[in-house]
Amino acid sequence: MELVLVHPEIPHNTGCAARLAAALGLRLHLVEPLGFSLEDRYLKRAGLDYWPLVELVVHRDWTALLAELSRAASRPVAERLRLFSARGGTSLFATDFAADDVLVFGCESRGLPPEIVQPFAERRVYVPIRPAVRSLNLANVVCLATYTALVRAGVALPENHGAYEPHPRANENVLPIQRARRSNVDA
């Protein structure tokens, strides 16, 4: 499973998603433009000392992301996408997921752009909320959606016996920008 944040604006939410990606061993993709620098101290702080465990890929745009995800994939990327929206689609709890799905989340202030949603409207997923609430916090939705999707896809979750063993590089001062790989796939 892969996590994608499209045009994220708040470094704390992206840092939380990075920490989740580290905890589950998932790749995190960021689609530019970003509302912050990968050198942002709040981004680093939200990801704590887990940045050495994060596989972070930055894409110049949506097309570059799709091209990268299409390389060496066993299923077409259009069948793997799950576009999370505050409005419309299928409830997270009624959606069937596959182990190679790509969970896509929009920016905090506007969600996913219409040009991304429209071609894949049948791939929309929402978290049920009351009509009086506009949306949930992005970091919360990413966490809830990711764990739910993994369980529904039958993917084994990491074993946790209550012990914590720091990663060998945990004490290094690793910045997100040091972990970021720029996608080099042209559409």
C-alpha positions, 0 to 999 in steps of 0.5 A: 500500500502507498500513501499520497498527500497532494499539495499538503499545506500543514507541516505537522500533518505531513510529519504525522503521515511520515511517522505513520509510514515509518511505523507501517513500512509504507512509502509516502508520496508528496505531490507538489506544490507543498505548503512548506519546505522539507527543511521545516523544523515543524515537519521534522518535529512531527516526524520525530526521530523516525525520518531515517525509516521513511521512504519519501518520494516527492513528485513535481505534479500528479502526472509524475506521480501516476507515471511513477506508480505505473512502473512495474505495477501488476495492476493499472494505477487507475484500479489501485487509486483510492481518493479520499474526500470529505464528500461523496464516494463509498464509506471507508467502512464499506470499501474493499481494499487491496494490498497494492492500493494507493491511498490519496489525500488532498490538502487541508484547505481544499481537499483533492482538486477536481481535475484529479477527482473527476477522472476517478470519481468512482474511486472516492472514499469518505469517512462518515461524519455529521453534515454540520462538520466540514471535514476531519483533520488530515493526519487523523484521516490518513491514520484511520484510513491506512489502518482500516485499508490494511486490515480490510485488504488482509495485510498483516500489521506489525507485531507489537509486544510492547517493547521499543527498540530505537532504530540505529539511526534514531539519534541522528539529526535526519531532516525530511529533505535528506530522505526525499527522493525526487521522482524521475519518471516523465509522463 
